[in-house]
Amino acid sequence: MDNRKSKCDRSRQDRLSGRRDFLRQMGAGGLAAAGAAWFAGASKSAAQVAAPSTSEKAPLLPTIAIGGKTITRLITGGNPVQAVSQPTLHVQRHMAEYFTPERIADLLVHSEKVGINTFQVSYSDRVRDGLRLAWERGSKIQWICLTSDTQGAPPLETVLALKPIALAHHGGVTDRFFRQGKSDGIRDFINKVHDKGLLVGVSSHVPNNIRAVEEKDWGNDFFMTCFYNVVRTSEDTKREFGMVPVDNLYYLDGDPKIMTEAIRQSRKPCLAFKILAAGRLCWSPQSVEGAFQFAFRNIKPTDGVIVGMYPRFEDEPQANAALTRKYGAIG
């Protein structure tokens, strides 16, 4: 029994130290100059503890084009910034405490420094303040806003005041509309955003919903495509598996293959998200690298990925940028 416990403890420690080892390997391999590990204390900003080893700005990552906008194939995602952590409430609180507007600005400025030019997140006052602080510091980072015109969403005028380069119809709302037979609401949102002169995308967790929007040809400029179908209802789950998971948020290893098939069939640029299964593939450098490799090898050259980053303990933007340079190069 003691021997098994010892092995378990060692295995856990190996996983916890994995991404730090990975960052050292990135530097040693010449993929990019790794920044110092990001151990952000409660009284320090990310900028204070995460200063890169060089003051030079890295070249832009490989890019794609959406409606005339140049977007890096790696986009900094917003779930950690909004304290959206699916695994536990404790992590949500941890992220909410960490991501002050100042630290959001730190993340965006550093993202740009490693070659990322776009940030994707839903609107909140904290995001608004963080973006403004980053821009005041000279950042040119672009913003894609995930939103809808349903009850509870911020008014469109409030979102547009922050000058996003594009809006995307919220995936959870998209999937709910399809379940309820109200998918025409997605078309109406697309038309409303186009009338404002902005690019518009449609997000979904369900491959068949992506295909349906494509077939309806509603004129959206891009898709946001989740690698995992996390919107299966309890009824769906019970019908498929005969039981229901505790939180009904589970990740099947076959889901990315199904979604990437839909991505490759689409004529439009797709921005894939949850490629790391909301952190579930981050236990080792091998699993992180494998996820990036799979994503870029199974989406189109005109597609990109959105990855949430929590830089409190290590330089995730730098590590993810290095993997994008390795696997996301075009041509």
KOLTIMI-554367 format. One line per field, with one value per residue: residue in three letters; x, y, z negated of N, C-alpha, C, CB in turn. Coordinates in steps of 0.2 Angstrom, whole numbers. Glycine has a CB too. Example, Ala and Ser with C-alpha at 12.3 -4.5 7.8 and 13.67 -1.06 7.14 Angstrom:
// KOLTIMI-554367
residuo: (Ala;Ser);
npx: (66;64);
npy: (-28;-11);
npz: (-39;-35);
capx: (62;68);
capy: (-22;-5);
capz: (-39;-36);
cpx: (66;64);
cpy: (-16;0);
cpz: (-39;-39);
cbpx: (57;70);
cbpy: (-22;-3);
cbpz: (-45;-29);
//
This chain:
// KOLTIMI-554367
residuo: (Met;Asp;Asn;Arg;Lys;Ser;Lys;Cys;Asp;Arg;Ser;Arg;Gln;Asp;Arg;Leu;Ser;Gly;Arg;Arg;Asp;Phe;Leu;Arg;Gln;Met;Gly;Ala;Gly;Gly;Leu;Ala;Ala;Ala;Gly;Ala;Ala;Trp;Phe;Ala;Gly;Ala;Ser;Lys;Ser;Ala;Ala;Gln;Val;Ala;Ala;Pro;Ser;Thr;Ser;Glu;Lys;Ala;Pro;Leu;Leu;Pro;Thr;Ile;Ala;Ile;Gly;Gly;Lys;Thr;Ile;Thr;Arg;Leu;Ile;Thr;Gly;Gly;Asn;Pro;Val;Gln;Ala;Val;Ser;Gln;Pro;Thr;Leu;His;Val;Gln;Arg;His;Met;Ala;Glu;Tyr;Phe;Thr;Pro;Glu;Arg;Ile;Ala;Asp;Leu;Leu;Val;His;Ser;Glu;Lys;Val;Gly;Ile;Asn;Thr;Phe;Gln;Val;Ser;Tyr;Ser;Asp;Arg;Val;Arg;Asp;Gly;Leu;Arg;Leu;Ala;Trp;Glu;Arg;Gly;Ser;Lys;Ile;Gln;Trp;Ile;Cys;Leu;Thr;Ser;Asp;Thr;Gln;Gly;Ala;Pro;Pro;Leu;Glu;Thr;Val;Leu;Ala;Leu;Lys;Pro;Ile;Ala;Leu;Ala;His;His;Gly;Gly;Val;Thr;Asp;Arg;Phe;Phe;Arg;Gln;Gly;Lys;Ser;Asp;Gly;Ile;Arg;Asp;Phe;Ile;Asn;Lys;Val;His;Asp;Lys;Gly;Leu;Leu;Val;Gly;Val;Ser;Ser;His;Val;Pro;Asn;Asn;Ile;Arg;Ala;Val;Glu;Glu;Lys;Asp;Trp;Gly;Asn;Asp;Phe;Phe;Met;Thr;Cys;Phe;Tyr;Asn;Val;Val;Arg;Thr;Ser;Glu;Asp;Thr;Lys;Arg;Glu;Phe;Gly;Met;Val;Pro;Val;Asp;Asn;Leu;Tyr;Tyr;Leu;Asp;Gly;Asp;Pro;Lys;Ile;Met;Thr;Glu;Ala;Ile;Arg;Gln;Ser;Arg;Lys;Pro;Cys;Leu;Ala;Phe;Lys;Ile;Leu;Ala;Ala;Gly;Arg;Leu;Cys;Trp;Ser;Pro;Gln;Ser;Val;Glu;Gly;Ala;Phe;Gln;Phe;Ala;Phe;Arg;Asn;Ile;Lys;Pro;Thr;Asp;Gly;Val;Ile;Val;Gly;Met;Tyr;Pro;Arg;Phe;Glu;Asp;Glu;Pro;Gln;Ala;Asn;Ala;Ala;Leu;Thr;Arg;Lys;Tyr;Gly;Ala;Ile;Gly);
npx: (4;10;19;12;6;17;21;10;11;23;20;10;18;27;18;14;26;28;25;34;46;44;44;58;63;59;66;79;78;78;66;60;64;63;53;55;48;31;28;17;14;2;4;10;12;9;17;28;34;36;44;51;66;72;72;67;54;45;44;29;17;13;0;-18;-32;-46;-60;-52;-45;-30;-25;-17;-13;-13;-23;-26;-36;-51;-57;-50;-47;-60;-63;-68;-68;-69;-66;-66;-74;-65;-53;-59;-62;-49;-44;-52;-48;-35;-35;-35;-39;-27;-18;-24;-21;-7;-6;-10;-2;10;7;6;20;26;21;8;-7;-21;-35;-48;-63;-78;-88;-85;-85;-72;-64;-66;-59;-46;-42;-42;-32;-21;-21;-18;-5;1;-1;-7;-16;-29;-47;-59;-76;-86;-103;-121;-138;-147;-157;-149;-136;-123;-128;-128;-123;-114;-104;-99;-94;-81;-74;-72;-65;-72;-88;-94;-107;-113;-108;-115;-128;-130;-131;-142;-152;-153;-157;-170;-176;-175;-166;-166;-164;-150;-146;-153;-145;-132;-135;-139;-126;-118;-125;-120;-107;-97;-87;-93;-95;-100;-101;-100;-102;-106;-103;-113;-121;-112;-111;-124;-126;-117;-123;-135;-130;-129;-121;-111;-94;-84;-81;-82;-76;-78;-68;-73;-88;-97;-110;-119;-135;-142;-151;-147;-134;-138;-145;-135;-125;-131;-130;-127;-115;-108;-107;-110;-102;-91;-77;-74;-63;-64;-71;-63;-59;-71;-76;-65;-67;-78;-73;-64;-72;-79;-80;-76;-65;-60;-60;-53;-57;-54;-44;-36;-44;-50;-40;-38;-28;-16;-7;6;21;21;8;2;10;6;-8;-8;-1;-10;-21;-16;-13;-25;-34;-38;-26;-31;-36;-37;-32;-39;-33;-35;-26;-17;-6;0;9;18;25;14;9;21;26;15;15;28;25;15;23;30;21;11;15;13;14);
npy: (-6;7;8;9;21;30;29;35;48;52;52;62;73;73;77;90;97;96;106;116;110;108;122;125;116;121;133;128;121;130;135;147;161;157;164;170;159;161;166;173;183;188;202;206;211;203;208;211;200;192;196;195;186;194;210;212;212;198;190;191;178;164;168;170;175;184;191;202;205;203;189;181;163;158;163;172;166;169;163;160;173;178;170;157;142;126;114;116;125;131;134;143;154;157;162;173;181;183;189;204;220;226;215;208;217;216;202;204;213;205;194;200;203;190;187;186;192;194;194;184;185;186;201;211;222;221;216;226;236;231;229;242;248;240;245;258;257;255;244;235;225;215;213;200;198;187;185;188;192;189;189;196;196;208;225;228;240;244;234;237;250;247;244;231;219;210;201;186;174;168;151;143;148;147;133;130;137;129;117;120;123;136;142;152;164;165;168;181;188;188;196;208;211;213;223;233;235;226;211;194;180;162;153;136;121;109;98;96;107;117;112;114;128;132;126;133;145;158;169;172;176;168;153;148;134;121;109;99;92;99;102;92;86;80;70;66;61;50;43;39;33;27;32;47;59;68;82;84;89;83;75;68;57;55;66;78;73;72;85;91;86;92;105;104;102;114;129;141;151;144;145;136;130;126;116;110;103;111;112;99;92;96;91;86;90;83;80;92;97;87;90;102;99;89;98;108;100;95;104;117;126;139;141;144;143;145;148;148;156;156;164;164;155;151;154;154;160;161;148;142;150;146;132;135;141;130;120;126;133;139;132);
npz: (0;-4;5;17;14;14;27;33;28;33;47;47;44;55;65;61;62;75;86;83;85;99;103;101;110;122;123;123;135;145;150;145;135;119;107;89;76;71;57;49;36;23;21;32;50;65;75;67;62;73;83;99;105;114;121;134;146;152;168;178;176;187;198;202;213;210;217;222;211;202;193;180;180;167;154;140;127;118;107;94;90;87;77;79;75;78;71;56;42;34;42;51;42;39;51;53;43;46;59;61;69;72;73;83;93;93;97;110;116;115;122;135;136;138;150;153;160;157;146;139;131;120;116;102;88;82;92;101;95;94;107;111;103;108;121;119;115;126;134;148;149;155;154;152;149;140;140;139;143;134;119;105;110;114;120;137;141;131;132;144;142;137;148;155;167;173;170;162;162;147;142;133;134;148;149;140;147;158;153;148;160;165;173;183;176;175;188;189;179;186;197;191;185;196;202;194;199;195;194;192;183;180;166;160;151;157;170;180;180;184;198;202;201;211;222;223;227;221;222;212;207;201;191;174;166;156;149;141;137;126;123;122;117;101;104;117;114;105;114;123;115;104;91;81;80;65;67;79;88;98;107;122;130;143;148;154;166;173;173;180;193;197;197;208;218;220;228;223;213;198;180;169;152;135;137;128;120;110;100;96;103;99;91;93;103;114;117;119;130;139;141;147;159;164;167;176;187;191;194;206;217;216;204;186;169;152;137;119;107;92;83;71;64;74;90;100;112;120;121;128;140;145;148;158;168;171;175;182;193;210;226);
capx: (0;14;23;8;5;23;21;5;14;28;16;7;23;29;13;14;32;29;25;40;51;43;47;65;65;57;72;85;77;79;60;59;68;58;53;55;42;27;25;14;12;-4;5;14;8;12;23;34;37;36;48;55;73;75;67;64;47;46;40;22;16;9;-7;-23;-36;-54;-63;-47;-41;-24;-26;-12;-16;-14;-27;-26;-43;-53;-60;-47;-48;-67;-64;-72;-64;-74;-65;-68;-75;-59;-49;-63;-60;-42;-43;-56;-44;-29;-36;-37;-38;-19;-15;-27;-17;0;-6;-11;5;15;4;9;27;28;19;0;-10;-28;-38;-55;-66;-84;-87;-86;-81;-65;-61;-65;-53;-40;-41;-40;-25;-16;-20;-14;2;4;-3;-12;-20;-36;-52;-65;-80;-91;-109;-127;-143;-152;-158;-143;-130;-122;-131;-123;-119;-109;-99;-96;-90;-74;-71;-70;-64;-78;-92;-96;-113;-111;-109;-120;-134;-131;-133;-148;-157;-154;-161;-176;-179;-175;-159;-166;-161;-143;-146;-154;-139;-127;-137;-138;-119;-116;-127;-115;-101;-92;-86;-97;-94;-104;-98;-104;-99;-109;-101;-119;-123;-108;-113;-131;-125;-114;-128;-140;-127;-132;-116;-106;-87;-80;-84;-78;-78;-76;-65;-77;-96;-98;-117;-124;-139;-142;-155;-142;-129;-141;-147;-129;-121;-135;-129;-126;-109;-110;-107;-112;-96;-86;-73;-73;-57;-66;-74;-59;-59;-77;-76;-60;-70;-83;-69;-61;-77;-81;-77;-75;-60;-63;-56;-54;-56;-54;-40;-33;-49;-51;-34;-37;-23;-10;-3;13;23;19;0;1;12;2;-14;-6;1;-16;-25;-14;-12;-31;-38;-36;-21;-34;-39;-33;-34;-40;-31;-35;-19;-17;1;2;14;23;24;10;9;28;26;10;18;33;21;12;28;33;16;6;18;10;18);
capy: (0;12;8;12;28;33;30;40;55;54;53;68;78;73;81;97;100;95;111;120;106;110;128;124;112;126;137;124;119;136;137;153;162;156;169;167;156;166;165;180;184;192;209;208;211;198;211;212;193;188;199;190;187;199;216;212;209;192;191;189;171;163;172;169;181;184;197;207;206;198;186;175;157;157;168;172;165;173;160;161;180;178;165;152;136;120;109;117;132;134;137;149;159;159;166;179;185;185;193;211;224;227;209;207;221;212;196;206;216;200;190;203;202;184;186;185;199;194;192;183;185;190;207;212;228;220;215;233;240;228;231;250;248;237;250;264;255;255;238;235;219;215;210;197;197;182;188;186;197;186;192;195;198;216;228;228;247;244;230;241;255;245;243;224;218;205;198;179;172;163;144;140;151;144;126;130;139;123;112;123;125;143;144;158;169;166;172;188;191;189;202;214;213;215;230;238;235;222;204;191;173;158;148;130;115;103;98;96;114;120;110;117;135;132;124;138;150;165;175;173;177;163;149;146;127;118;102;94;93;99;104;86;86;74;65;64;57;44;39;36;29;24;35;54;62;72;89;84;92;78;76;61;58;55;72;82;70;73;92;93;84;97;111;104;103;121;134;147;151;141;146;130;131;120;111;107;101;115;111;92;89;100;87;85;93;78;80;99;97;83;93;107;95;87;103;111;95;92;110;119;131;145;141;146;141;150;145;151;156;158;165;165;151;150;159;150;163;160;141;141;153;141;127;137;141;123;116;130;136;138;132);
capz: (0;-5;11;22;12;16;34;35;26;38;53;47;44;62;69;59;64;82;90;81;89;106;105;102;116;127;123;125;142;149;153;143;129;114;101;83;74;69;50;47;29;22;22;38;56;70;78;63;61;79;88;104;104;119;122;140;147;156;175;178;177;193;198;207;214;209;220;223;205;201;186;179;179;160;151;133;126;112;101;87;88;85;71;81;75;77;66;49;40;31;47;53;37;39;57;52;38;50;66;61;75;73;75;90;98;93;101;117;118;116;128;141;136;140;157;154;161;156;140;139;124;120;113;95;86;80;98;104;91;95;114;111;100;113;127;116;114;133;137;154;149;158;149;155;143;140;137;142;142;129;112;100;114;114;125;143;142;126;134;150;140;136;155;157;175;175;165;163;159;142;144;129;137;154;148;137;152;163;149;147;166;166;176;187;172;177;194;187;176;191;201;186;184;203;203;190;202;192;196;188;183;176;162;158;148;160;177;185;180;189;204;203;203;217;228;224;230;219;223;207;210;199;186;168;166;150;150;137;137;119;122;122;111;97;108;122;110;102;120;126;110;98;85;81;75;60;69;86;93;99;113;125;134;150;150;158;173;176;175;186;199;199;199;214;223;220;233;220;208;191;174;164;145;130;139;122;116;104;95;95;107;97;85;95;109;120;119;122;137;143;142;152;165;167;169;182;192;193;196;212;216;216;198;181;162;147;131;113;104;85;83;64;62;79;96;105;119;123;123;133;146;147;151;164;173;173;179;186;199;216;232);
cpx: (4;18;19;6;11;23;16;8;19;25;13;12;26;24;13;20;32;29;31;46;50;45;54;67;64;63;78;84;78;72;58;63;62;58;54;48;38;24;23;11;6;-2;9;10;12;18;29;38;38;40;52;62;76;69;64;58;48;42;33;21;13;2;-12;-27;-43;-56;-58;-43;-36;-24;-21;-16;-16;-17;-27;-34;-44;-56;-57;-48;-55;-68;-68;-67;-69;-73;-67;-69;-69;-54;-53;-61;-53;-41;-46;-51;-38;-30;-39;-36;-31;-16;-18;-22;-10;-1;-7;-5;10;13;7;16;30;25;12;-3;-18;-30;-45;-58;-73;-83;-89;-83;-74;-61;-60;-59;-47;-38;-39;-33;-20;-15;-17;-7;5;2;-8;-16;-27;-41;-58;-70;-85;-97;-115;-132;-148;-152;-152;-136;-130;-125;-126;-119;-113;-103;-95;-92;-83;-71;-68;-69;-69;-82;-93;-102;-111;-113;-114;-127;-135;-134;-140;-154;-158;-158;-168;-180;-180;-169;-160;-164;-154;-142;-148;-148;-134;-129;-137;-131;-116;-118;-123;-108;-95;-92;-90;-96;-100;-100;-103;-99;-101;-107;-107;-122;-119;-110;-120;-130;-122;-119;-133;-137;-129;-127;-111;-99;-83;-84;-79;-80;-74;-74;-69;-84;-98;-106;-122;-128;-139;-146;-150;-137;-132;-143;-141;-125;-124;-134;-127;-120;-112;-111;-110;-108;-91;-83;-71;-67;-58;-69;-70;-59;-65;-78;-71;-63;-74;-79;-66;-66;-80;-77;-74;-69;-64;-58;-57;-53;-57;-49;-36;-38;-50;-46;-33;-31;-16;-6;4;14;21;12;-1;4;8;-5;-13;-5;-5;-20;-23;-14;-19;-36;-35;-30;-24;-38;-34;-35;-34;-38;-31;-28;-20;-9;3;8;20;21;21;10;16;28;21;12;23;30;18;17;30;28;11;9;14;14;23);
cpy: (6;13;11;19;32;34;35;47;57;56;60;74;79;78;88;100;99;101;116;117;108;117;128;121;117;131;134;122;124;138;144;154;162;162;166;164;161;164;172;180;188;199;211;207;205;201;211;205;189;191;194;191;192;204;216;209;203;194;189;182;170;166;169;175;180;191;203;209;201;196;181;169;155;163;167;172;168;170;161;168;181;173;160;146;130;115;110;124;135;138;143;155;162;163;172;184;187;190;200;214;225;221;206;211;218;206;198;209;210;195;193;202;196;182;185;192;200;191;190;182;188;196;207;219;227;219;222;236;237;229;238;251;246;242;256;263;255;249;239;229;220;211;207;196;192;184;185;192;194;190;190;196;206;219;229;235;247;240;234;247;254;243;236;224;214;203;190;177;167;156;141;142;148;137;126;132;133;118;114;125;132;146;150;164;170;170;180;191;192;195;208;216;216;222;235;238;231;214;200;183;169;153;142;125;108;103;99;103;118;119;113;124;136;131;129;144;157;170;176;173;171;159;149;139;124;111;97;97;93;102;98;87;80;69;62;59;50;40;35;31;26;27;43;56;67;79;90;88;87;78;69;62;57;62;77;79;72;80;94;91;89;104;110;104;110;125;140;146;148;143;141;132;125;114;107;104;104;113;104;89;93;97;86;89;89;79;87;99;93;86;99;104;93;92;106;106;93;98;112;125;138;146;143;142;146;146;150;151;159;158;166;161;150;154;155;153;161;153;139;144;149;135;129;138;135;119;120;134;134;137;127);
cpz: (0;2;17;20;15;23;36;33;31;45;53;47;51;66;67;61;72;87;89;85;96;108;105;108;122;128;126;133;147;152;151;137;123;109;94;81;70;62;47;40;29;23;28;45;60;73;74;62;68;85;92;103;109;120;129;141;153;163;174;179;184;193;203;208;213;212;220;216;204;194;186;178;172;157;144;131;119;106;94;85;85;79;73;81;73;72;59;47;37;36;50;48;37;45;56;48;42;55;64;68;77;75;82;95;98;98;109;120;119;121;135;142;139;147;158;155;160;149;141;132;125;116;106;93;85;87;102;101;93;102;114;109;105;119;125;116;121;137;143;154;151;153;153;149;145;136;140;141;138;123;108;104;114;120;131;143;136;128;140;148;138;142;156;165;177;169;167;159;154;143;140;132;143;153;145;143;157;159;149;154;168;169;181;183;173;183;193;184;181;195;197;186;191;204;199;193;200;195;190;189;179;172;160;155;152;167;182;185;185;196;206;205;210;223;229;227;228;219;217;210;207;194;180;167;160;151;146;136;129;118;122;116;107;101;114;119;108;108;123;121;105;92;86;77;70;62;76;91;93;106;116;130;141;153;155;165;177;178;180;193;202;201;206;220;224;225;230;215;201;186;169;157;141;133;134;117;109;98;94;98;105;92;87;102;115;122;122;129;142;145;148;159;168;170;176;188;195;194;203;211;215;209;192;174;157;140;125;110;97;83;75;62;68;85;101;112;123;125;128;140;149;151;158;170;175;177;183;192;206;222;231);
cbpx: (-5;19;25;1;4;29;20;-1;17;33;11;3;29;29;6;14;38;23;19;41;51;35;44;68;60;51;73;86;71;83;54;51;71;58;46;57;44;21;31;8;18;-7;9;20;8;7;21;32;33;29;53;53;76;76;70;70;42;43;44;18;11;9;-6;-28;-34;-56;-69;-51;-46;-18;-33;-8;-11;-8;-34;-23;-44;-58;-61;-39;-47;-72;-66;-75;-59;-75;-58;-62;-81;-55;-48;-70;-62;-37;-46;-62;-42;-26;-40;-33;-42;-16;-16;-34;-16;2;-13;-17;7;15;-3;7;30;26;23;-3;-9;-32;-37;-56;-62;-89;-92;-84;-85;-64;-65;-72;-54;-40;-47;-45;-25;-18;-27;-17;3;11;-6;-7;-19;-36;-55;-63;-84;-88;-108;-130;-145;-150;-164;-143;-130;-115;-133;-127;-124;-112;-101;-102;-93;-74;-66;-75;-57;-74;-98;-90;-118;-114;-103;-119;-134;-124;-128;-149;-154;-147;-158;-176;-186;-176;-157;-173;-162;-140;-151;-160;-136;-127;-145;-141;-115;-118;-134;-115;-99;-93;-79;-104;-87;-110;-95;-108;-100;-116;-98;-124;-124;-100;-114;-136;-121;-108;-131;-143;-128;-134;-120;-107;-85;-74;-86;-79;-75;-81;-58;-73;-100;-94;-119;-120;-146;-145;-161;-138;-126;-147;-150;-124;-116;-133;-123;-132;-104;-104;-101;-119;-94;-88;-67;-79;-52;-71;-76;-52;-58;-83;-75;-54;-73;-88;-63;-57;-83;-81;-82;-81;-56;-64;-57;-50;-60;-61;-35;-28;-48;-58;-36;-44;-24;-13;-7;14;30;21;-4;5;20;0;-17;0;6;-20;-25;-7;-9;-34;-38;-42;-17;-40;-42;-32;-29;-47;-24;-41;-14;-21;3;-4;11;24;31;3;9;34;24;3;21;37;17;8;34;34;12;3;26;4;20);
cbpy: (0;12;1;8;29;29;23;39;55;48;48;69;76;66;78;97;97;91;116;120;99;109;133;120;106;130;140;118;115;134;133;155;169;149;173;172;150;168;162;182;186;191;211;204;217;195;218;214;189;186;204;191;180;195;222;209;214;185;188;193;168;155;179;163;184;182;199;213;206;201;184;177;152;155;169;178;158;178;152;159;184;177;169;153;136;117;107;114;131;129;132;148;157;152;162;178;181;179;189;215;230;229;203;209;228;210;192;211;221;196;189;210;203;178;180;181;201;191;197;176;188;185;212;206;231;213;210;236;240;220;230;254;245;231;251;266;249;256;233;236;215;212;215;190;204;175;195;180;200;179;190;188;196;218;235;227;252;240;223;243;258;239;248;218;216;199;201;174;169;166;141;142;159;143;122;135;144;120;111;129;122;147;138;159;167;159;169;188;186;183;201;212;207;210;230;236;242;221;202;192;171;155;151;128;114;103;92;91;117;118;103;116;139;126;117;140;150;163;181;168;183;166;142;151;124;118;102;94;88;104;109;79;88;76;69;70;61;46;43;42;33;17;32;58;64;72;93;87;99;71;80;59;52;50;76;82;62;71;96;90;77;99;111;97;98;124;136;150;157;134;153;124;137;117;114;112;93;115;114;89;90;107;81;77;95;71;79;104;95;76;97;112;89;83;109;114;88;88;115;122;131;146;134;153;135;153;142;149;160;153;170;163;144;142;161;149;171;161;137;144;160;139;123;144;145;119;112;135;135;143;138);
cbpz: (-6;-10;13;21;5;13;37;31;19;39;54;40;39;65;68;51;61;85;90;74;88;107;99;96;117;126;117;121;143;155;151;142;129;111;101;78;69;74;45;52;25;16;15;39;60;75;80;56;56;82;85;111;105;126;120;145;150;153;180;183;172;195;200;204;222;202;215;225;199;203;185;173;183;156;154;129;125;114;102;88;94;90;65;88;69;84;65;44;35;27;53;53;30;40;63;49;32;53;71;55;75;66;70;90;95;86;100;118;113;109;128;141;129;135;160;148;168;162;134;144;119;116;116;90;79;76;103;103;84;94;118;108;94;116;130;109;110;133;132;160;142;165;144;159;142;137;137;139;148;128;109;98;121;113;124;149;140;119;137;155;133;131;156;155;176;178;164;161;164;135;143;122;137;158;143;131;156;165;142;143;167;159;180;189;165;178;199;182;171;196;203;179;182;208;200;183;203;185;196;188;180;181;155;164;141;159;178;183;173;188;205;197;197;218;226;217;238;211;224;201;208;195;188;162;173;144;148;130;141;116;127;122;114;90;111;126;104;98;125;128;108;98;81;79;80;55;68;87;89;97;111;128;132;151;144;155;173;172;169;184;199;193;194;215;222;213;239;216;207;192;171;166;143;129;144;118;114;101;89;96;114;95;83;96;109;118;113;118;137;140;136;150;164;162;164;181;190;187;191;216;222;221;196;179;160;146;132;109;108;80;87;59;60;81;98;102;119;119;117;131;144;142;147;163;170;167;174;181;200;217;234);
//
